[in-house]
Amino acid sequence: MDIGILVIGNELTSGMTQDTNSSFIARELHAQGWRVSAVMIVGDDRDAIKRGLDYLLEISDALVVAGGLGPTEDDITTAAVAGAFELDLYTDEAVLQQLKGRFSSLGIPWTENNAKQAMFPEGADIIDNPIGSACGFLQDRDGRPVAVIPGVPAEARKMFSDGVISIFRDKIAYREHVAKRTIKIFGRTESRIDQTLSHEDLEILGVSIGFYPRFPETHLVVTSRGEYRERVEENLRVICERIEGKFHRYIFGYDDDTMEGVVAALLTDRGLTLSVAESCTGGLITDRITDVPGSSVFLERGVVTYSNTSKVELLGVPASIIAEHGAVSEETAVLMAEGVKGVAGTDIGLATTGIAGPGGGTEEKPVGTVFIALSAGEDTICRRFLFRWDRRRIKEMSSQIALNMLRRFLAGEEID
């Protein structure tokens, strides 16, 4: 099934607000095995909305429209859709009373312009909004369902996931069986992966591979399609096994896995504790780890020891070592990892120190020089890296490599 996405709002076409709805909707559609025929963004303009609807309906089996359902004067989507389809508007009394009751329960004064959110095109089916005031609606257009939902991201996501997907399933029958899996890789570039897989005969098996770079990772979405479910699933399994055989050491997870989530699971399963000392990453490693529910089971502490004084006072790194070798050095990184592990009394200590730039580099240690150390038991390993990105990407890559080093250590793999 091919589905078009039309996103509406002057705030989007002016660049004042970033569109996140279309990317979310497209991902969710793709997860269902459906294709996105096109994505369009138009302003709050009746003619532009009509042209967008006309074009997308020419190339799509269904359509999702997001934005412009609020109470203000520039929220014209409902009227524009009705006009494009030559339909009259009506006020749904049940929705109107529900709106008034919602405002009253929240202690919000009622103004008459809010009644606009209870108006719908004739013949529309209402899509409930459980977390906002503006309901959506479903309009049939020559047998093709058009789902219209609010543009507020939290509302759009909830209504699309809980309502629109099931509506599309009911309205349009599957034309083929689809199975898919996302393979997450770190340590190999998109071009190198593509070259390695270039000899795989995917078309015969009805399998396709999509490349989705998510710095600093590369995600492979493997999709298998066909008439018979068992064959579709078997073809997917075969191709995934081939990919795993070629990239085993670089695959850290699948589907919804994250690097920090995988590390958290390994630490929890092994009953090990962790402490982190960060300089150039500024707490990013700890931030990612604490995004994982239950991380308090293994994470004892994370400290940002940005200054030389903090490295000495909090981690016990001798001032003489910093004076002789520098704050950005293997010697300092090793002592940071061992220091935080000793102070916290954890099984593992992880540390980063580097020069994120844009200034501060030297010929010996240019901008982008980063040392990452991991201490466990009596052993400590340290690796030096040189990155050529901007400050933010250097921090992101450093945190990723640190977590990947920890993942590989916990998995008993060589850390290269």
N, C-alpha and C positions, 0 to 999 in steps of 0.2 A: 504494500500500500504506500502510495506517495502522498505526503502531507506537506502543505505549505504553511509557513509561519509569517504572520503580519503583525508587527509591533508598532504601536502608535504613540506619539507624544512629541511635542515641540522640544521638550527638555532633552530628548534623545537626538533629534536632528540638529540641535544647536550645539551638542557636545557638552551641555551642562551636567548631564547625568549619563552614566555608562549603562548600556543595555546588558543586563544579565539574564533577562527572561528568555530570550531566543536561544542562548547557549544551553540553558537548563532544559528547555522544552525539547531542543534537538537531541540532547543526550538521552533524555527519557524515551523519546520516540525511537531512537536508534537501539536502545536497550530492549525495546519490544520487537525488534526486527523490522521496523518500518523505515522507509526512506524519507528523507526531507527533500522535497522537490526544489524549494527555494526559500530564502529568508529575506523579507523586506522590512525596512523601517521607514515610516512616513510620519509627517507632522499631523497636528490636529487640524486637518483641512478636509472638507467633505469630498472634493474632487480627487485629491490624492488618495484618500481611503477607497473611493470607488474604483479608481484605476488599479490600486493594489489588489482589491478583491477580484476584479475582472481577470487580471493577469494570472493570479495564483490559482483561481478556479479552473482556468483553462488547462493547467498542467498538473493538477492535484486531484486526489480522490477525496480529500478532506482538508479542512483548514482550521488553524488555531489563530485567533486574533486576541492580542493582549494590550490593554491600556485604554484610558479614556472613559472609564465608567463612573467617575466620581461626580460630585454635586456641582462643581464649578462651571463657569461659562465655557471654558475651553474643553470640557469633557463632552465631546460630541460623537463618540463612537457609536452609541446605540442609535442615535438619530441618523448617522451616516450610513450604517448598515441597513437600517429600515429603508432609507431613501434609495440606496443602491439596488435593493431587492424589490422596490416599489411596494412597500408595506406600510400600513398605518401603525402608529404607536398607541399603546393603551397603558393604563395604570393598573397594576396588579394590587388589589386591595389587601390581600393577605400579606404580601411583601411590605406594603406600606405600613400596616399595623405592626408588623414585626420590627421594622425599622424604628418606629416611634417608641416601641417598648424597649428596644435595645438602648436608644439614647436616654430614655428615662432611667433605666437601671444603672447606667453609667454616670448619671448626673450631668449629662451634656445637654445644654439648651437646644431645643428643636428649632431649626430654621426651614422655611418652606422650600428652599432650593434643594434640600436633602430628598424631597419627594421625587426628584428627578431619577433617583436610583431605584425607584419602583416602577419605572416605565420600560416597556419591552416592545419589540415588534410583534405584530399579530402572528399567532401561530407558533411563537417561540416556546421552548421548554426551558424552565428556569434551572440554573445550576447553583446550588446552595453555596454560600460563602460562610464557613463556620468560624472564621477568625476576623472578618471585616464586615463593613456595611454594604458594599456593592455586590449584589448577586451577579452571576454571569448568566448567559443564556445560550441555548442551542437552536440554530436555525437550519432548516433543510433547504438546500438549493439544488434543485434538479437531482435529488438522490444523493447529494454530497453533503455531509454534515459540516456545519460551520460552528465551532465552539468559540464563544467570546467570553473572555475572563478579564478581571482587573489587572492593572499593571504594577500594583504594589508587589514587590518580589515575593514576600512571605505568603501573601494571599494567592498569587499566581501559582506558586509551587504547590501549595496545599490543594487548591482546587483542581489543578491539572493532574496531579498524582492520584488524588482520591476520586475525582469525578470524570474528567475528560477521557482518560485512558480507557476506563470501563465503558464509556459511551461509545467510543470508536470501536471497541471490540464487539459491541452489540450491533452497531449499525453496519459495519462492513466486514464481511467474512474474510478469513485468511485465504490468500491465494496460494500460499506455500508454507512449508514448515521452516522455521528458522532456529538455529542454535548458535550461541556465541560465547566467547570467553576473552577476557582482557588479560594479557600477559605483560607484567611490568618489569622493565629492564633498566638497570643502571650500570654504566661503565662502557657502553657501546653506543656509537652515534647512529642516527637514523640511516645515513647513507651506507654505513658499514653493515648494518643489519640487513638493509635492502639488498645489498650486493650478495651477502651470504645466502639469502633466501631466493635469489633470482632464478635458480635452477629448479625450484620446486614447481611441479606441474599442478597448479591450483585449480585451473579452470575445469579440468576433467572431473575433479571431485566436487565442483560447485562451491568452492571455498574462496573467500577473499580476505585480504589482510589490509587493515587500515593503520597508518602510522599517525600517532598523536603525541607529538613532543610536549612534555610537561616539565620544563626545565627544573631540575637537571636530569629528569628521567625521560625515557621513551616508552610509551604504552602501545602495544600491538593489540588491536581488536580483531580477533579472528572470527569470521562469520561464515556459517555453513547454511546453504539454502537448498531446498529440494522438495520433491513431491512426497517422499516417504520419511516419516520422522526417524525411524531407526537408522536409515542410511545417512540422514543428515547428521545425527548425533555421532555416528561412527566416523564419518569423514572429519568432523571437528576433532574428535579424539586423535585420529591419525596425524593430522597436521600439527596439533598442539604437542604431541610427543616428538615429532621431528624438530620443532622449534626448541623444545626443551633440551633435546640432544645436542643442538648446536650452541645454545646460549645458557646452559645450566648454571655456570658460575656467575652469570650476570642477572639472572632472574631472581628478584627478591620477593615477588608476590603476585597475586592474581585478583582480578575483579576489584573489590572494594578495599583490598589491602593497602596499607601505607607503610613506609619504611619504619616510622616510629611505632606503628602498631605491631609490626612483625617483631621488632626488637623487644617491645613490652611483653609480648607473648613468650618469647624465648627466656627472658629474665624471670618471668613468673613461673614458667614450667620448671626451670632449673633451681628456683628458690634462691636466686642470687640478688644482691643489693648493689645499687649504683649511686655514685656521687659524681658531679660534673663541675669542672672549673673552666670558665670561659673568659677569654680576653677578646679576640677579634670578632667572635660570633655574638658577643653582647647578650647572652642569654637565649639565643635562638634555639640551641639544642634542647635546653631545659623546657622552653616554651612548647616545642613540638612534642616532647615526651609527656608533658602534663596535659596535652590535648587528649591523651588516651585515658579513658575511664579506668580507674583502679590503679593508676600509676603510683599511688602512695604505697602500694605493697612493696615495691622494689626501689623507688627513688627516695634516698635519704635527704639529699640536698643538692642544690645547684647554686653556685656562686659566680658572680661576674667580678673577676679580679682584673680590672682594666689597667690600673696604674701599677707601677713597679712596687710602690709601698704596699698595696693590697696583696700582691703576690708574696711579699716578705711576711707581712703581718698575719694574713689569713691562711696561707698555705705553707709557710716555713721555707720558702725558697731563699737561700742565702743571698744577701745583697751582693756579695763578691762574685757569685755566679752570673748574676744579671750584669754587673759591671764588666766582667771579662768577656762574656759571650753574647750579651744583649737579651732583652726581653723576648725578642723573636729569635729563638734558637732551639736546637734539639735539646740542649742541656736544660733550659728553662722549662720547656714543654714536659719533659720527663719528670722533673721535680714537681711541677704543677699537678700532674696526674697522680704521682705517688703521695704528694702532700694532701690533696683533697681526700684521697682514699684513706690515709692515715687519720686525718682529723675527724672524718665522718665515721670511720670504722666500718666501711663497706667492703664488699668483695672486689669491686671494680671501681677504678677511677678513670675518668675520661677528661682530656684537657685540650684546649686549642689556644694558639697564640700566633698572630700574624700581622701583616701590613695590608689593610684593606684599601688604603689610598684615599684620595688621589695623590696625596703627598706622603713623604716619610720614607720613601724607598732609597736604596743605595745601589751601587754597582754590584756589590756582593749579595745584597738582599733587596731585590727590586720590589716594587708594589705588586702585590699578589702572592708574595711568599707567605706560606702558612705551614706551621708545624702542628701535627695532631698526634697525641700520645694516649696510649691505653695501658693501664697498669692493673694486673690481676695476680694475686698471690705474690710470688717473688719475682715475677717477670714483668718487664715494661717494654713495649714496642713504641717506636716513634717513626713517623713518615713525614717527609718534606714534600710540599706541593708548590707549584707556581701557576697561578691563574692569571688570565688576561682579560678579565671582565671588569665591570664597574663595581663599586663598593658593595651594593646590595647583592649582586650575584656572587661575589666572592664569599660573602657571609652565607648565602644559601647553599653554595656548593660545599663550603667547609663543613657546615652542619650535616649535610647529606653524607659526605665521606666519613665523618666521625661516626655517624649512626651505622653506616654500612660496615665500617671496621668492626664496630661492636657486634653487629649481626653476624659477620663471618667468624669472629672469634667464638661467639656463643654456639655457632653451628659446627665448630671444629674445622673450619676451612682455613686455608692459607691466606694471610693478609699480605697482598702484594702492593 
